[in-house]
Amino acid sequence: MRNLTSDAQLVIGSYEERELGEAEVLRRVDRYLCEVETRRLMIWNSQGERWYQTLTELCRRHQVEAHLWYPVLSDRAGSVHQILVTSALGHRGYGSLGRWEGLGCADETFLFSCPEHGDDRMQAAGEIITLLGRYDFSGVFLDRIRYPSPANGLEMLFCCYCERCSALAGQHEQDRGREAVDLMVDLCRSGWTGGWDEFVHLSGLTTLIERRYRAIADVVNTIALAIDRSRYTVGLDLFSPALAPLVGQSYRELSRLCDWIKAMTYTHAIGPAGLPLELHSLARALVSSDSAIAMAQALRWTEALLGVELESPDLLTEQIERAIEAVDGSCELLCGIELVDHPLFPTRIGADQAEELVEQVANSAINPIACWNLLYIPRQNYRFLAQRL
C-alpha cells in the first residue's frame, strides 16, 4: 500500500444555502480541509458569485488549489436549453423505459442539450474564461460532457435525433434508432450475451455511436482551446469505463484534450453515474418492455453487455484498471469514490464501506477524489482518507 494524494468536490446549490447557510457550509469545509490534506477542491456553485470569492479565499488560506466545477451540457446556472437531445421516437430529454424516479428531485434536472447543435458551447467557454479570470481559480473541471444515461430512460441511449441531427442522419439511420430498443429487448429475451460493441454492430448504429464520440470530443476541444492552458488546467468528469461508451465518452480520445480525468467509479451510489443505479435502470427498462423477461435475467444480461459484475468485491479495482488502460498515460487519472451520507440522494456510505473504498484505491496506481460533496461526508469516513495521506 502507498500514501495517497487526495482531491475533493463541493456543491453549493439551493439546498445547501437554504438548509445549511453560509456559516455552516464554511465550518464544514474548513474542518474538512484542516483534517484532510487536499490538493484540489472542485467548486460547483449555482447560488451567486459571492460564494466563489469566499470559497477561493478559504482555499488560499489552506494552500488548496480551487477549481471551477462547471456543468457544460446540463444544469448550467441560468442556461436555457434551446435544443434538448431527442430520441428517435421523439422523447426530449427524458425517455420512459427504466427512467429513474429521482430525476429532478434536487437542483439538477439532467436535461441535456444537443452536443452537436446546441448553441451554447461558445457561451460556456466565455463564462468559464470570465470566472477563471475573476476569481483565484487554478483550472476548470468540466462536467456533464455527455449524452443521457440509462437513468434518463432507455430510449435516450440512442440519440440525438433533434430536428437538425435528423436532417444530417437521414431516414435510414433514424429507423435504426427506433429499432434499437426493440432489438435490445429481443436479445435479452433470447439469452444473447454479447458486449456493447457487438450490440452496436448488430443494431447498425455504428455511425451514430461514432458521431456521438466526435460530438463530445468537439465540445471539450472547443472549450479547452479557448482557455489559456499556460495558466489554467482542464479536468474532465467522465463516467466509469463500463458506462462511458453509452454516453458518448471515449477515454482515449478525451485524454488527449485535457490535463487530467476523474473516472466516476461509483460502485455504491444511487444516482446518475452510479453503477448500481445505471445498470438497474437499464434492467428495469428491459423488464417493463417484455413481461417474459425477469429482473434477474435482465440484470445478468445488462452486466454481460457492460462487462461488469455488480456484486464483485473487486468492482472498483476492475473499473480503475480499465480506466488506466484506456487513458494509457495520456494524462493524469484519478478515481472518484463516494464517501457521502447524502440527504437528497439515497446514497448512505457507512464507515466500513468507506474504509474499504479507501483501501482499494490505496492498493491501486491512482489517487482518489472524495465525492461528491464534502459537506455530506461523515467525519468518520474522511478520517480513513486522512490516515492514508
C-alpha positions as CSV (number, residue, x, y, z in Angstrom):
1,M,0.0,0.0,0.0
2,R,1.1,3.6,-0.5
3,N,0.3,7.1,0.6
4,L,-2.3,8.9,-1.3
5,T,-2.8,12.4,-2.7
6,S,-6.4,13.5,-2.4
7,D,-8.8,16.0,-4.1
8,A,-12.4,16.8,-3.2
9,Q,-15.6,18.2,-4.6
10,L,-18.0,20.8,-3.2
11,V,-21.5,21.7,-4.3
12,I,-23.3,24.9,-3.3
13,G,-26.9,24.7,-4.5
14,S,-30.2,26.0,-3.2
15,Y,-30.5,23.2,-0.7
16,E,-27.1,23.9,0.8
17,E,-27.8,27.6,1.0
18,R,-31.3,27.1,2.5
19,E,-30.7,24.2,4.9
20,L,-27.1,24.9,6.0
21,G,-26.4,28.5,5.4
22,E,-23.1,30.2,4.8
23,A,-21.7,29.8,8.3
24,E,-22.3,26.1,8.5
25,V,-21.0,25.5,4.9
26,L,-17.8,27.3,5.7
27,R,-17.4,25.5,9.0
28,R,-17.7,22.1,7.3
29,V,-15.4,23.0,4.5
30,D,-12.8,24.4,6.9
31,R,-12.9,21.4,9.2
32,Y,-12.5,19.0,6.2
33,L,-9.5,21.0,4.8
34,C,-7.9,21.1,8.3
35,E,-8.2,17.3,8.7
36,V,-7.7,16.0,5.2
37,E,-4.6,17.2,3.2
38,T,-6.2,18.2,0.0
39,R,-4.6,19.2,-3.3
40,R,-7.5,20.5,-5.3
41,L,-11.1,21.4,-4.5
42,M,-13.7,21.4,-7.3
43,I,-16.4,24.0,-6.6
44,W,-19.9,23.8,-8.2
45,N,-21.9,26.9,-7.3
46,S,-25.3,27.9,-8.6
47,Q,-26.1,30.4,-5.8
48,G,-24.3,33.6,-6.8
49,E,-20.7,34.6,-7.4
50,R,-20.1,35.8,-3.8
51,W,-19.6,32.1,-3.0
52,Y,-16.7,31.9,-5.4
53,Q,-15.0,34.8,-3.7
54,T,-15.5,33.3,-0.2
55,L,-14.5,29.8,-1.1
56,T,-11.4,30.6,-3.2
57,E,-10.2,32.8,-0.3
58,L,-10.7,29.8,2.0
59,C,-8.8,27.5,-0.3
60,R,-5.9,30.0,-0.5
61,R,-5.7,30.0,3.3
62,H,-5.4,26.3,3.3
63,Q,-3.0,26.2,0.3
64,V,-5.5,24.2,-1.7
65,E,-6.0,24.8,-5.4
66,A,-9.5,26.0,-6.2
67,H,-11.0,24.7,-9.5
68,L,-14.2,25.8,-11.2
69,W,-16.5,22.8,-11.4
70,Y,-18.6,23.6,-14.5
71,P,-21.5,21.7,-16.0
72,V,-21.5,22.1,-19.7
73,L,-24.5,20.4,-21.4
74,S,-26.9,20.2,-18.5
75,D,-27.8,22.1,-15.4
76,R,-25.8,25.2,-16.1
77,A,-26.9,28.1,-13.9
78,G,-29.0,30.4,-15.9
79,S,-28.7,28.3,-19.1
80,V,-31.8,27.9,-21.3
81,H,-31.7,24.7,-23.3
82,Q,-32.8,25.6,-26.8
83,I,-32.2,22.2,-28.3
84,L,-32.7,19.2,-26.0
85,V,-31.4,15.8,-27.1
86,T,-34.2,13.9,-28.7
87,S,-34.7,10.2,-29.2
88,A,-35.6,8.5,-32.5
89,L,-39.1,8.1,-31.0
90,G,-39.4,11.8,-30.2
91,H,-38.6,11.9,-26.5
92,R,-37.0,15.1,-25.5
93,G,-34.5,15.0,-22.6
94,Y,-36.2,12.0,-20.8
95,G,-37.4,8.7,-22.1
96,S,-39.8,6.5,-20.2
97,L,-38.3,3.0,-20.1
98,G,-36.4,2.5,-16.8
99,R,-36.2,6.2,-16.1
100,W,-35.0,6.9,-12.6
101,E,-37.8,8.4,-10.5
102,G,-35.3,10.5,-8.6
103,L,-34.5,12.8,-11.6
104,G,-35.3,16.4,-10.8
105,C,-35.8,15.8,-7.1
106,A,-33.0,18.3,-6.3
107,D,-31.4,21.2,-8.1
108,E,-30.3,19.0,-11.0
109,T,-32.6,18.2,-13.9
110,F,-30.1,16.1,-16.0
111,L,-31.8,17.5,-19.1
112,F,-29.1,17.6,-21.8
113,S,-28.7,20.0,-24.7
114,C,-27.7,18.5,-28.1
115,P,-23.8,18.4,-28.1
116,E,-23.8,18.8,-31.9
117,H,-26.4,21.6,-32.4
118,G,-26.8,23.3,-29.0
119,D,-25.7,26.8,-29.5
120,D,-24.1,27.2,-26.1
121,R,-20.6,25.8,-26.2
122,M,-19.0,29.1,-27.0
123,Q,-21.2,30.8,-24.4
124,A,-20.0,28.2,-21.9
125,A,-16.3,28.9,-22.9
126,G,-16.9,32.6,-22.4
127,E,-18.5,32.1,-19.0
128,I,-15.6,29.8,-17.9
129,I,-12.9,32.3,-19.1
130,T,-14.7,35.1,-17.2
131,L,-14.9,33.2,-14.0
132,L,-11.4,31.9,-14.2
133,G,-10.1,35.5,-14.6
134,R,-12.4,37.0,-11.9
135,Y,-11.5,34.6,-9.1
136,D,-8.5,32.7,-7.8
137,F,-9.0,29.5,-9.7
138,S,-6.2,27.2,-10.9
139,G,-8.3,25.5,-13.5
140,V,-11.7,24.2,-14.7
141,F,-13.3,20.8,-14.1
142,L,-15.8,20.1,-16.9
143,D,-18.8,18.0,-16.0
144,R,-22.0,17.0,-18.0
145,I,-20.0,16.5,-21.1
146,R,-22.1,13.6,-22.3
147,Y,-25.3,12.3,-23.7
148,P,-28.1,11.0,-21.3
149,S,-27.5,7.7,-19.4
150,P,-29.9,4.8,-18.8
151,A,-31.2,6.8,-15.8
152,N,-32.9,9.2,-18.3
153,G,-34.7,6.3,-19.9
154,L,-33.5,3.6,-22.3
155,E,-34.8,5.4,-25.4
156,M,-32.2,8.2,-24.7
157,L,-29.2,5.9,-25.3
158,F,-29.9,6.2,-29.0
159,C,-30.0,10.0,-29.6
160,C,-29.6,12.6,-30.8
161,Y,-32.4,12.9,-33.4
162,C,-33.3,16.5,-32.8
163,E,-34.5,18.3,-36.0
164,R,-31.1,19.3,-37.0
165,C,-29.5,15.9,-36.2
166,S,-32.2,14.1,-38.1
167,A,-31.6,16.2,-41.2
168,L,-28.0,15.1,-41.2
169,A,-28.5,11.5,-40.2
170,G,-31.1,10.6,-42.8
171,Q,-34.2,8.4,-42.6
172,H,-32.3,5.1,-42.6
173,E,-30.3,5.9,-39.5
174,Q,-33.3,7.2,-37.7
175,D,-35.2,4.0,-38.4
176,R,-32.3,2.1,-36.9
177,G,-32.5,4.3,-33.8
178,R,-36.2,3.4,-33.5
179,E,-35.5,-0.3,-33.8
180,A,-32.6,-0.3,-31.3
181,V,-34.8,-0.6,-28.2
182,D,-36.7,-3.5,-29.6
183,L,-33.5,-5.2,-30.6
184,M,-32.1,-4.9,-27.1
185,V,-35.3,-6.4,-25.7
186,D,-35.2,-9.2,-28.2
187,L,-31.6,-10.0,-27.5
188,C,-32.2,-10.1,-23.7
189,R,-35.2,-12.4,-24.1
190,S,-33.2,-14.7,-26.3
191,G,-30.3,-15.1,-23.9
192,W,-27.7,-13.4,-26.2
193,T,-24.8,-12.2,-24.1
194,G,-22.6,-10.1,-26.2
195,G,-20.9,-6.8,-25.2
196,W,-21.7,-3.2,-26.1
197,D,-19.6,-3.0,-29.2
198,E,-21.2,-6.2,-30.5
199,F,-24.6,-4.8,-29.9
200,V,-23.7,-1.5,-31.7
201,H,-22.6,-3.6,-34.7
202,L,-25.8,-5.7,-34.7
203,S,-28.0,-2.7,-34.4
204,G,-26.4,-0.9,-37.4
205,L,-25.8,2.2,-35.2
206,T,-22.0,2.3,-35.7
207,T,-22.3,5.7,-37.5
208,L,-24.5,7.2,-34.7
209,I,-22.2,6.0,-31.9
210,E,-19.1,7.3,-33.7
211,R,-20.9,10.6,-34.3
212,R,-21.6,10.9,-30.6
213,Y,-17.9,10.3,-29.6
214,R,-16.9,13.0,-32.0
215,A,-19.5,15.4,-30.8
216,I,-18.4,15.2,-27.1
217,A,-14.8,15.5,-28.1
218,D,-15.6,18.6,-30.2
219,V,-17.4,20.2,-27.2
220,V,-14.4,19.6,-24.9
221,N,-11.9,20.7,-27.6
222,T,-13.7,23.9,-28.2
223,I,-13.6,24.9,-24.6
224,A,-10.1,23.6,-24.0
225,L,-8.8,25.7,-26.9
226,A,-10.4,28.8,-25.6
227,I,-8.7,28.5,-22.2
228,D,-5.2,29.8,-21.5
229,R,-3.5,26.4,-20.8
230,S,-0.3,28.1,-19.6
231,R,-2.3,29.4,-16.6
232,Y,-5.2,27.0,-16.1
233,T,-5.6,23.2,-16.2
234,V,-8.5,21.4,-17.7
235,G,-10.0,18.4,-15.9
236,L,-12.9,16.1,-17.1
237,D,-15.5,14.3,-15.1
238,L,-16.1,11.0,-17.1
239,F,-18.5,8.1,-16.4
240,S,-16.9,4.9,-15.2
241,P,-15.3,3.0,-18.1
242,A,-18.1,0.4,-18.2
243,L,-20.7,3.2,-18.8
244,A,-18.7,5.8,-20.7
245,P,-19.4,4.3,-24.2
246,L,-23.2,4.5,-23.5
247,V,-23.0,8.3,-23.1
248,G,-20.6,9.2,-25.9
249,Q,-17.4,9.4,-23.9
250,S,-14.1,8.0,-25.2
251,Y,-11.4,8.0,-22.6
252,R,-8.7,7.5,-25.2
253,E,-9.8,10.5,-27.3
254,L,-10.7,12.8,-24.5
255,S,-7.5,12.1,-22.5
256,R,-5.6,13.9,-25.3
257,L,-7.6,17.1,-24.8
258,C,-7.2,17.7,-21.1
259,D,-4.7,17.7,-18.2
260,W,-6.5,15.2,-16.0
261,I,-9.5,12.9,-15.9
262,K,-11.6,11.8,-12.9
263,A,-13.3,8.5,-13.5
264,M,-16.7,8.3,-11.8
265,T,-16.0,4.9,-10.4
266,Y,-19.1,4.9,-8.2
267,T,-19.8,1.3,-7.1
268,H,-22.3,2.1,-4.4
269,A,-24.0,5.4,-5.4
270,I,-27.7,5.6,-6.1
271,G,-27.7,8.5,-8.5
272,P,-26.9,9.2,-12.2
273,A,-23.4,7.8,-13.0
274,G,-23.6,5.3,-10.1
275,L,-23.0,1.8,-11.5
276,P,-25.8,0.2,-9.4
277,L,-28.4,2.8,-10.5
278,E,-27.5,2.8,-14.2
279,L,-27.4,-1.0,-14.5
280,H,-30.7,-1.4,-12.6
281,S,-32.3,1.4,-14.7
282,L,-31.3,-0.5,-17.9
283,A,-32.5,-3.8,-16.5
284,R,-35.9,-2.3,-15.4
285,A,-36.3,-0.9,-18.9
286,L,-36.0,-4.4,-20.4
287,V,-38.4,-5.9,-17.8
288,S,-41.0,-3.2,-18.4
289,S,-40.7,-3.8,-22.2
290,D,-41.4,-7.5,-22.1
291,S,-43.3,-9.4,-19.3
292,A,-41.4,-12.6,-20.3
293,I,-38.1,-11.1,-19.0
294,A,-37.5,-11.5,-15.3
295,M,-35.5,-8.9,-13.4
296,A,-32.7,-11.3,-12.5
297,Q,-32.4,-12.3,-16.2
298,A,-32.3,-8.6,-17.3
299,L,-29.7,-7.7,-14.7
300,R,-27.4,-10.6,-15.8
301,W,-27.8,-9.6,-19.4
302,T,-27.0,-5.9,-18.6
303,E,-23.9,-6.9,-16.7
304,A,-22.7,-9.0,-19.6
305,L,-23.4,-6.1,-22.0
306,L,-21.2,-3.8,-20.0
307,G,-18.7,-6.3,-18.8
308,V,-19.3,-5.8,-15.0
309,E,-20.5,-7.8,-12.1
310,L,-22.2,-5.6,-9.5
311,E,-21.6,-7.9,-6.6
312,S,-17.9,-8.4,-7.3
313,P,-15.8,-7.3,-4.4
314,D,-13.2,-6.2,-7.0
315,L,-15.6,-3.9,-9.0
316,L,-13.9,-0.7,-8.0
317,T,-10.4,-2.2,-8.8
318,E,-11.6,-3.5,-12.1
319,Q,-13.0,-0.1,-13.2
320,I,-9.8,1.6,-12.2
321,E,-7.8,-0.9,-14.2
322,R,-10.0,-0.3,-17.3
323,A,-9.6,3.4,-16.9
324,I,-5.8,3.2,-16.7
325,E,-5.7,1.1,-19.8
326,A,-8.0,3.4,-21.7
327,V,-6.0,6.6,-20.8
328,D,-2.7,4.8,-21.5
329,G,-0.6,7.6,-19.8
330,S,-2.0,10.4,-21.9
331,C,-3.0,12.4,-18.9
332,E,-3.3,12.2,-15.1
333,L,-6.1,9.8,-14.0
334,L,-8.0,9.9,-10.7
335,C,-10.9,7.9,-9.4
336,G,-14.0,9.2,-7.7
337,I,-15.1,7.3,-4.5
338,E,-18.4,8.2,-3.0
339,L,-18.0,8.7,0.7
340,V,-21.2,10.6,1.4
341,D,-24.2,10.2,3.6
342,H,-26.3,12.3,1.3
343,P,-29.6,14.0,2.4
344,L,-31.0,14.2,-1.2
345,F,-29.8,11.0,-2.8
346,P,-30.3,7.5,-1.4
347,T,-26.5,7.0,-1.0
348,R,-25.5,6.2,2.5
349,I,-21.9,5.1,2.8
350,G,-21.1,3.7,6.2
351,A,-17.7,3.6,7.9
352,D,-17.0,0.0,6.9
353,Q,-17.7,0.8,3.2
354,A,-15.7,4.0,3.3
355,E,-12.7,2.2,4.8
356,E,-12.9,-0.5,2.1
357,L,-13.1,2.1,-0.7
358,V,-10.1,4.0,0.6
359,E,-8.1,0.8,0.9
360,Q,-8.9,-0.4,-2.6
361,V,-7.7,2.9,-4.0
362,A,-4.6,2.8,-1.9
363,N,-3.9,-0.6,-3.5
364,S,-4.3,0.9,-7.0
365,A,-2.0,3.0,-9.1
366,I,-4.0,6.2,-9.0
367,N,-5.3,8.8,-6.4
368,P,-8.8,9.5,-5.3
369,I,-11.3,12.4,-5.4
370,A,-13.6,12.4,-2.4
371,C,-17.1,12.5,-3.9
372,W,-19.2,14.1,-4.5
373,N,-20.0,16.8,-1.9
374,L,-17.6,17.0,1.0
375,L,-20.4,18.8,3.0
376,Y,-22.0,15.4,3.5
377,I,-19.0,13.2,4.0
378,P,-19.2,12.0,7.6
379,R,-16.2,12.8,9.7
380,Q,-15.5,9.1,10.4
381,N,-15.5,8.5,6.6
382,Y,-13.0,11.1,5.7
383,R,-10.7,10.2,8.6
384,F,-9.9,7.0,6.8
385,L,-8.8,9.1,3.8
386,A,-6.8,11.4,6.1
387,Q,-4.9,8.5,7.6
388,R,-3.6,7.4,4.2
389,L,-2.3,10.8,3.1
